[in-house]
């Protein structure tokens, strides 16, 4: 770390403190608390953008962001300082930790960009501009709201986010990369669409972390693809999103959970191929058969936590499949979705018959789920003997998962909880059950 790095670090921190102080002074004249918070977001984003030009290594970036986190912790914890400097951050009437995620995201993006100024600039630019414009316009022009985690969002805000994100990606690539104009256009559209969906499913300020990391990952993927594959990915994203939204009346998912489901399907297809879409698509299409039509219409209880829980093990096995080149991990992948389908089916059936014991109707339900999921797996695997053996092995493993869930998961008046902790327990249980199957199929 050079003397110039230290001087620049002190300058950035000083500017951040001055920004927060001036915004706190202007809180009486601000149109809204949310608008004041977004001005702070915009200002800190503008301070973070020049990091690759003013810092020679990751060390001063870690120093700046570490001190910023310490300062934010003090502002949050000390009432007097909170009043003086924290009005722009804590005046909104909702819980958010976005101010803490921003410095963390800046450090991670700077490290992963590895000196590539464009790879650092674009994610921070999207986060700074798109998120600010979406929040401001979305709060003013709310004609079509939809359910979000911890509050409502609007289609207008999402459209604004997409538009600004598109230009934040397209213009830098067009000006400073060697990509052709059609490539920059398609890369910008693809990234803007996916990160708009990511922003829609984020909550409590997590978008300050998810958006820049998502943009960075997508830049790595999309900038290496030929024009033809970029077109295919855009079409796939649109088709999956439209299909899931049109299917919404047949699910128990809230609006943002539907978007999250589309993202899981898109990630499964993009990372693994069409074979890896079959299991999550079958689960989405079939799980609601365990609930009556009348109850389905009145039940929109499952949020992003539910989708994250159900998709977590599968996405992990796709990642390891790509990492090791082992397509046999499709087996534990399918088993994990089968177990989740059985657990979802049972908890939904409990809504119809709270008094029913899982040891009576559970076996038939488990067999139904096993057939629904492993019949397509058997066909995808080419009707091979190995696939048949895998299907037979999966049944007792799914049965064990089902039994453990029914033993450890509490019921109140015969019903199961739909809190975040319940979904976390379910995700961990299925992951642990599918892990031995993954080890069986592991090839170093």
C-alpha positions in Angstrom: 0.0 0.0 0.0 1.5 3.3 -1.1 1.2 6.8 0.4 -1.0 7.7 -2.5 -3.3 4.8 -1.6 -3.6 6.0 2.0 -4.2 9.6 0.9 -7.0 8.4 -1.5 -8.5 6.2 1.2 -8.7 9.1 3.7 -10.2 11.3 0.9 -12.9 8.7 0.2 -13.8 8.2 3.8 -13.9 12.0 4.4 -16.1 12.5 1.4 -18.5 9.8 2.7 -18.7 11.4 6.1 -19.4 14.8 4.6 -22.0 13.3 2.3 -23.9 11.7 5.3 -23.6 14.9 7.3 -25.0 17.1 4.5 -27.9 14.6 3.8 -28.7 14.7 7.5 -28.9 18.4 7.5 -31.2 18.4 4.5 -33.7 15.8 5.9 -36.2 18.6 6.6 -36.3 19.6 3.0 -36.2 16.1 1.4 -39.3 14.9 -0.3 -39.2 11.6 1.5 -37.1 9.4 3.7 -36.7 6.9 0.9 -35.5 9.6 -1.5 -32.9 10.7 1.1 -31.7 7.1 1.5 -31.4 6.7 -2.3 -29.3 10.0 -2.5 -27.0 8.4 0.1 -26.9 5.2 -2.1 -26.1 7.2 -5.2 -23.4 9.2 -3.5 -21.6 6.2 -2.0 -21.8 4.5 -5.4 -20.2 7.4 -7.1 -17.4 7.4 -4.5 -16.9 3.6 -5.1 -16.7 3.8 -8.9 -13.2 5.2 -9.3 -11.6 2.6 -7.0 -9.6 0.9 -9.8 -8.2 4.2 -10.9 -7.2 5.6 -7.5 -6.1 2.4 -5.7 -3.1 0.3 -6.8 -4.2 -2.9 -5.0 -7.0 -4.6 -3.0 -5.4 -3.6 0.4 -6.6 0.1 0.4 -10.0 -1.0 -0.8 -10.3 -3.4 2.1 -9.1 -0.6 4.4 -11.7 1.9 3.1 -14.6 -0.5 3.2 -13.6 -2.0 6.5 -13.5 1.5 8.1 -16.8 2.3 6.4 -18.4 -0.7 7.9 -17.0 0.2 11.4 -18.4 3.8 10.9 -21.8 2.4 9.9 -21.8 0.2 12.9 -21.1 3.1 15.2 -23.8 5.2 13.5 -26.3 2.4 13.9 -25.5 1.7 17.6 -24.9 5.2 19.0 -28.1 7.3 19.1 -26.4 10.7 19.1 -24.3 9.9 16.1 -27.3 8.2 14.4 -29.2 11.5 14.7 -26.2 13.5 13.3 -25.2 11.2 10.4 -27.7 8.5 10.1 -30.9 10.3 9.1 -30.4 9.4 5.4 -29.9 5.7 6.2 -32.4 5.0 9.0 -35.3 7.3 8.3 -37.2 4.7 6.2 -39.9 2.7 8.0 -38.5 -0.7 7.0 -35.7 -3.0 8.0 -32.7 -2.9 5.6 -29.0 -3.7 5.9 -28.1 -2.5 2.4 -25.6 0.1 3.7 -23.6 -2.8 5.2 -23.8 -4.9 2.1 -22.5 -2.2 -0.3 -18.9 -2.0 1.1 -18.7 -5.8 1.2 -19.9 -6.0 -2.4 -17.3 -3.4 -3.5 -14.4 -5.4 -2.0 -15.6 -8.7 -3.5 -16.2 -7.2 -7.0 -12.8 -5.4 -6.9 -11.1 -8.7 -5.9 -12.9 -10.8 -8.5 -12.3 -8.2 -11.3 -8.5 -8.8 -10.9 -7.5 -5.4 -12.2 -10.0 -5.3 -15.1 -11.5 -1.8 -14.7 -14.5 -2.6 -16.9 -15.5 -5.7 -14.9 -15.4 -3.6 -11.7 -17.1 -0.5 -13.1 -20.2 -2.1 -14.7 -21.5 -4.0 -11.6 -21.1 -0.9 -9.4 -22.6 1.3 -12.1 -25.7 -1.0 -12.4 -26.1 -1.1 -8.6 -25.7 2.7 -8.2 -27.8 4.0 -11.0 -30.4 1.3 -11.7 -31.3 0.7 -8.1 -31.7 4.4 -7.4 -33.8 5.2 -10.4 -36.0 2.2 -9.8 -36.7 3.1 -6.2 -37.5 6.7 -7.0 -39.7 6.1 -10.1 -41.2 3.0 -8.5 -42.4 5.0 -5.5 -43.9 7.8 -7.6 -45.6 5.9 -10.5 -47.1 2.9 -8.8 -49.9 1.6 -11.1 -49.1 -2.2 -11.0 -47.8 -3.3 -7.6 -46.7 -6.8 -6.7 -45.8 -8.6 -3.5 -42.2 -8.3 -2.4 -40.2 -9.6 0.5 -40.8 -7.2 3.3 -43.1 -4.9 1.3 -44.5 -4.1 -2.1 -42.7 -3.4 -5.4 -44.0 -2.2 -8.7 -43.8 -3.2 -12.3 -42.9 0.5 -13.1 -39.9 0.3 -10.8 -38.8 -3.0 -12.3 -39.1 -1.5 -15.9 -37.1 1.5 -14.8 -34.4 -0.8 -13.3 -34.2 -2.9 -16.5 -33.9 0.2 -18.6 -31.1 1.8 -16.6 -29.3 -1.5 -16.1 -29.4 -2.0 -19.9 -27.6 1.3 -20.6 -25.2 0.8 -17.6 -24.0 -2.4 -19.3 -24.4 -1.5 -22.9 -22.6 1.9 -23.0 -19.4 0.9 -21.3 -19.1 -2.3 -23.3 -19.8 -0.4 -26.5 -17.2 2.3 -25.7 -14.4 0.3 -24.1 -14.6 -3.4 -25.1 -13.7 -5.1 -28.3 -17.1 -6.8 -28.7 -19.3 -6.1 -31.7 -22.3 -3.9 -31.5 -24.8 -6.8 -31.7 -22.9 -8.6 -29.0 -22.9 -5.7 -26.6 -26.6 -5.1 -27.3 -27.5 -8.8 -26.5 -25.2 -9.0 -23.5 -26.8 -5.9 -22.1 -30.3 -7.1 -22.6 -29.6 -10.5 -21.2 -27.8 -9.1 -18.1 -30.4 -6.4 -17.5 -33.3 -8.9 -17.6 -31.7 -11.4 -15.2 -30.5 -8.8 -12.7 -34.0 -7.1 -12.8 -35.4 -10.4 -11.7 -32.7 -10.7 -9.0 -33.6 -7.2 -7.8 -37.3 -8.2 -7.6 -36.6 -11.1 -5.3 -34.1 -9.4 -3.0 -35.1 -8.2 0.4 -33.7 -6.2 3.4 -31.0 -4.5 1.2 -29.6 -7.8 -0.1 -29.8 -6.4 -3.6 -26.7 -4.3 -2.7 -24.8 -7.6 -2.6 -26.7 -9.8 -5.1 -26.9 -7.3 -8.0 -23.1 -6.4 -8.4 -22.1 -10.1 -7.9 -24.8 -11.2 -10.3 -23.7 -8.7 -12.9 -20.0 -9.7 -12.5 -20.8 -13.4 -12.9 -23.1 -12.8 -16.0 -20.4 -10.6 -17.6 -17.9 -13.5 -17.3 -20.4 -15.9 -18.8 -22.1 -13.8 -21.5 -19.1 -11.9 -22.9 -17.5 -15.3 -23.8 -20.6 -16.6 -25.7 -21.2 -16.3 -29.5 -24.1 -14.3 -30.8 -26.2 -17.3 -31.5 -26.1 -18.5 -27.9 -26.8 -15.1 -26.5 -30.0 -15.1 -28.5 -30.9 -18.5 -27.2 -30.3 -17.4 -23.6 -32.5 -14.4 -24.0 -35.3 -16.4 -25.5 -35.0 -19.0 -22.8 -35.2 -16.4 -20.0 -38.3 -14.8 -21.5 -40.0 -18.1 -22.2 -39.4 -19.4 -18.6 -40.5 -16.1 -17.1 -43.7 -15.9 -19.1 -44.5 -19.6 -18.5 -44.0 -19.4 -14.7 -46.1 -16.2 -14.5 -48.9 -17.7 -16.6 -48.8 -20.8 -14.3 -49.2 -18.7 -11.2 -52.8 -19.6 -10.5 -51.8 -23.3 -10.1 -49.2 -22.5 -7.4 -49.1 -21.4 -3.8 -46.3 -18.9 -4.6 -46.3 -15.2 -4.1 -45.3 -12.9 -6.9 -41.6 -12.6 -6.0 -41.5 -16.3 -5.4 -42.7 -16.9 -8.9 -39.9 -14.8 -10.2 -37.5 -16.7 -8.0 -38.8 -20.0 -9.5 -38.2 -18.7 -13.0 -34.6 -17.8 -12.0 -34.0 -21.3 -10.6 -35.3 -22.8 -13.9 -33.1 -20.4 -15.9 -30.0 -21.1 -13.8 -30.6 -24.9 -14.1 -30.9 -24.7 -17.8 -28.1 -22.3 -18.3 -25.6 -24.1 -16.1 -26.6 -27.7 -16.8 -28.6 -28.0 -20.0 -32.2 -29.0 -20.7 -31.8 -32.3 -18.8 -31.4 -30.4 -15.5 -34.6 -28.4 -16.0 -36.8 -31.5 -16.0 -36.8 -32.1 -12.2 -37.5 -28.5 -11.0 -40.1 -28.1 -13.8 -41.9 -31.3 -12.8 -41.9 -30.2 -9.1 -43.4 -26.8 -10.0 -46.0 -28.5 -12.2 -47.0 -31.2 -9.8 -46.7 -30.1 -6.2 -50.0 -28.3 -6.1 -52.0 -31.5 -7.0 -51.9 -32.2 -3.3 -54.1 -29.2 -2.6 -57.7 -28.7 -3.6 -58.6 -26.1 -6.2 -60.6 -24.1 -3.7 -57.7 -24.0 -1.2 -55.2 -23.3 -4.0 -57.0 -20.1 -5.0 -57.0 -18.8 -1.4 -53.4 -19.9 -0.6 -50.6 -17.7 -1.6 -48.4 -18.3 1.4 -45.0 -19.4 0.0 -42.3 -16.7 -0.5 -38.7 -16.6 -1.8 -37.6 -18.6 1.3 -39.6 -21.5 0.0 -38.1 -21.4 -3.5 -34.6 -21.0 -2.1 -35.1 -24.0 0.1 -36.4 -26.2 -2.6 -33.8 -25.1 -5.2 -30.7 -25.0 -2.9 -29.5 -28.6 -3.0 -30.2 -28.9 -6.8 -28.3 -25.8 -7.6 -25.4 -27.0 -5.5 -25.3 -30.3 -7.4 -25.3 -28.5 -10.7 -22.4 -26.4 -9.6 -20.4 -29.5 -8.6 -21.4 -31.1 -11.9 -20.0 -28.2 -13.8 -16.9 -28.1 -11.6 -16.0 -31.8 -12.0 -17.6 -32.5 -15.4 -19.6 -35.3 -13.7 -23.0 -35.6 -15.3 -23.9 -38.5 -13.0 -24.7 -35.9 -10.3 -28.1 -35.6 -12.1 -29.1 -38.5 -9.9 -28.7 -36.8 -6.4 -30.1 -33.7 -8.1 -33.3 -35.5 -9.1 -33.5 -37.2 -5.7 -33.3 -33.8 -3.9 -36.3 -32.5 -5.9 -38.2 -35.7 -5.3 -37.7 -35.4 -1.5 -38.8 -31.8 -1.6 -41.9 -32.7 -3.7 -42.9 -35.3 -1.1 -42.4 -32.9 1.8 -44.3 -30.1 0.0 -47.1 -32.6 -0.9 -47.4 -33.8 2.7 -47.4 -30.2 4.2 -50.0 -29.2 1.7 -52.1 -32.3 2.4 -52.0 -31.3 6.0 -54.0 -28.2 5.1 -56.8 -30.4 3.9 -56.6 -33.0 6.6 -54.7 -31.6 9.7 -55.6 -34.7 11.7 -54.0 -37.2 9.3 -50.9 -39.0 10.5 -47.9 -39.1 8.1 -47.4 -42.8 8.8 -50.8 -43.7 7.2 -51.0 -41.6 4.0 -47.3 -40.8 3.7 -46.1 -44.0 2.0 -48.6 -43.6 -0.9 -47.8 -40.0 -1.3 -44.1 -40.8 -1.4 -44.6 -43.4 -4.1 -46.5 -40.9 -6.1 -43.8 -38.3 -5.9 -41.1 -40.9 -6.7 -42.9 -42.0 -9.9 -43.6 -38.5 -11.0 -39.9 -37.5 -10.7 -38.0 -40.6 -11.6 -40.1 -41.7 -14.6 -38.8 -38.6 -16.5 -35.3 -39.2 -15.1 -35.3 -42.7 -16.4 -36.3 -41.4 -19.9 -33.7 -38.6 -19.8 -31.0 -41.1 -18.8 -31.8 -43.3 -21.9 -33.7 -46.1 -20.1 -30.4 -47.5 -18.9 -29.9 -50.1 -16.3 -27.8 -47.7 -14.2 -30.7 -45.2 -14.2 -33.1 -47.9 -13.0 -30.7 -48.8 -10.2 -30.5 -45.2 -9.2 -34.2 -44.9 -9.1 -34.5 -47.9 -6.8 -31.8 -46.5 -4.5 -33.5 -43.1 -4.4 -36.8 -44.5 -3.0 -35.6 -45.5 0.5 -33.4 -42.3 0.7 -36.5 -40.2 0.0 -38.5 -42.3 2.5 -35.8 -41.6 5.2 -35.9 -37.9 4.4 -39.7 -37.9 4.7 -39.6 -39.8 8.0 -37.0 -37.5 9.5 -38.9 -34.4 8.5 -42.1 -35.7 10.1 -40.2 -36.5 13.3 -38.2 -33.2 13.7 -40.6 -30.7 12.2 -43.1 -29.4 14.7 -46.9 -29.2 13.9 -49.4 -26.8 15.4 -53.0 -28.0 15.3 -51.9 -30.5 12.6 -50.3 -27.8 10.4 -46.7 -27.0 9.5 -45.0 -23.7 9.8 -44.0 -21.7 6.7 -41.4 -19.5 8.4 -37.8 -19.1 7.2 -36.5 -21.5 9.8 -38.8 -24.2 8.6 -37.5 -23.8 5.1 -33.9 -23.8 6.3 -34.4 -27.0 8.2 -36.0 -28.6 5.1 -33.2 -27.5 2.9 -30.5 -28.8 5.2 -32.3 -32.1 5.6 -32.7 -32.8 1.9 -29.1 -31.7 1.2 -27.7 -34.1 3.8 -29.9 -36.9 2.5 -28.7 -36.4 -1.1 -25.0 -35.9 -0.2 -24.2 -39.7 0.1 -25.7 -40.3 -3.3 -23.5 -37.6 -4.7 -20.5 -39.2 -3.1 -21.5 -42.5 -4.6 -21.5 -41.0 -8.1 -18.4 -38.8 -7.6 -15.5 -39.3 -10.1 -12.4 -37.3 -9.3 
